[in-house]
Amino acid sequence: MLATQQTPQYSVMDQFVESICYRAPENRTQWYPPLMRSAESLGKRAISADAAEDALAVLRKLEPDDYSEYLSAYYAEGIRRFGANWRYADIVTVLLALAVDLKPKSYLEIGVRRGRSVCTVASKAPACDIYMFDMWVANYAGMENPGESLVSSELDKVSHTGKRVFTNGNSHSTLKTFFRQNSDLAFDMITVDGDHTRNGAIEDLCDVLPRLKIGGAVVFDDICHPKHRYLEDVWKELVVNDNRFTSWSCADIGYGVGFALRKW
Ligand SMILES: C[S@@+](CC[C@H](N)C(=O)[O-])C[C@H]1O[C@@H](n2cnc3c(N)ncnc32)[C@H](O)[C@@H]1O
């Protein structure tokens, strides 16, 4: 039984991520759900040594902060000590792996901060349209969080050419307004990494999940962060236990991350 009263209100989705879906020709029976890849198969790439190398390369292009400097040293040391046996994943290695196979044309992110995760997607899909939702909490995690201008200059560094749509403010009101005004928009990839309170994360997931295309990926960060231990339960309740998704997670080391692909 769900511990939360709030659940996503899905309706029929008629938009697909064509790169990982198979759709029967017109007048032929669509026997299987269209999704052709399991989350596990994409998760393998996310924990590969190549993904950690790629993650390091993305961070090296961006404006450093205390956290990214720590992560760069962590990646370099993990690769040096453990090589292909490391099997580490985080939001960056997951987004890299997903962007390679999904070839996203549209990406929505709640919780952008200094642009690390949007730049990760853009580094593999430079023409992708990116929809960014953040209230730019001052001094977030003890680091400057200046907003649009920094994120835009970071996106330039990874040669992003797609549309950039910034929606500034509290996601619990901005998302509802945005979706009311854009009733046909659905996304190839969505990341939920904004409000880390239990109820806030539930509300964000409920707002965005119905707008994920068939074959699309939702990414949820920090599922084993020591300060937000309940997030793993939220993820399981709303996504992992819902059979419309195939899901994968790494909740052993680091702060943990999960992703899921929508089957119907
Ligand atoms: C964990 S950081 C995002 C990190 C980013 N995804 C990355 O990988 O580098 C969380 C961000 O969410 C924003 N945030 C927190 N609560 C929010 C809310 N209710 N609405 C919009 N943004 C919020 C903060 O301003 C912060 O920039």
The ligand as an SDF file (V2000), in Angstrom:
LIG
                    3D

 27 29  0  0  0  0  0  0  0  0999 V2000
   20.5360   19.1840   -5.7110 C   0  0  0  0  0  0  0  0  0  0  0  0
   20.4820   20.7210   -6.5300 S   0  0  0  0  0  0  0  0  0  0  0  0
   20.3880   20.2630   -8.2190 C   0  0  0  0  0  0  0  0  0  0  0  0
   21.6860   19.6960   -8.7180 C   0  0  0  0  0  0  0  0  0  0  0  0
   21.7580   19.5110  -10.2090 C   0  0  0  0  0  0  0  0  0  0  0  0
   20.6850   18.6820  -10.7280 N   0  0  0  0  0  0  0  0  0  0  0  0
   23.0890   18.8500  -10.5340 C   0  0  0  0  0  0  0  0  0  0  0  0
   23.1150   17.6370  -10.8110 O   0  0  0  0  0  0  0  0  0  0  0  0
   24.1120   19.5220  -10.4540 O   0  0  0  0  0  0  0  0  0  0  0  0
   18.8680   21.2400   -6.1440 C   0  0  0  0  0  0  0  0  0  0  0  0
   18.3980   22.5240   -6.8110 C   0  0  0  0  0  0  0  0  0  0  0  0
   16.9590   22.5500   -6.6240 O   0  0  0  0  0  0  0  0  0  0  0  0
   16.5440   23.8490   -6.3440 C   0  0  0  0  0  0  0  0  0  0  0  0
   15.2930   23.7400   -5.5850 N   0  0  0  0  0  0  0  0  0  0  0  0
   15.1100   23.3010   -4.3140 C   0  0  0  0  0  0  0  0  0  0  0  0
   13.8010   23.3320   -3.9880 N   0  0  0  0  0  0  0  0  0  0  0  0
   13.1400   23.8000   -5.0800 C   0  0  0  0  0  0  0  0  0  0  0  0
   11.7760   24.0750   -5.3780 C   0  0  0  0  0  0  0  0  0  0  0  0
   10.7920   23.8390   -4.5060 N   0  0  0  0  0  0  0  0  0  0  0  0
   11.4720   24.5710   -6.6040 N   0  0  0  0  0  0  0  0  0  0  0  0
   12.4430   24.7920   -7.5230 C   0  0  0  0  0  0  0  0  0  0  0  0
   13.7480   24.5480   -7.3010 N   0  0  0  0  0  0  0  0  0  0  0  0
   14.0940   24.0610   -6.0970 C   0  0  0  0  0  0  0  0  0  0  0  0
   17.6970   24.5060   -5.6160 C   0  0  0  0  0  0  0  0  0  0  0  0
   17.6820   25.9020   -5.8260 O   0  0  0  0  0  0  0  0  0  0  0  0
   18.9170   23.8250   -6.2350 C   0  0  0  0  0  0  0  0  0  0  0  0
   19.4520   24.6320   -7.2560 O   0  0  0  0  0  0  0  0  0  0  0  0
  1  2  1  0
  2  3  1  0
  2 10  1  0
  3  4  1  0
  4  5  1  0
  5  6  1  0
  5  7  1  0
  7  8  2  0
  7  9  1  0
 10 11  1  0
 11 12  1  0
 11 26  1  0
 12 13  1  0
 13 14  1  0
 13 24  1  0
 14 15  1  0
 14 23  1  0
 15 16  2  0
 16 17  1  0
 17 18  1  0
 17 23  2  0
 18 19  1  0
 18 20  2  0
 20 21  1  0
 21 22  2  0
 22 23  1  0
 24 25  1  0
 24 26  1  0
 26 27  1  0
M  CHG  2   2   1   9  -1
M  END
$$$$
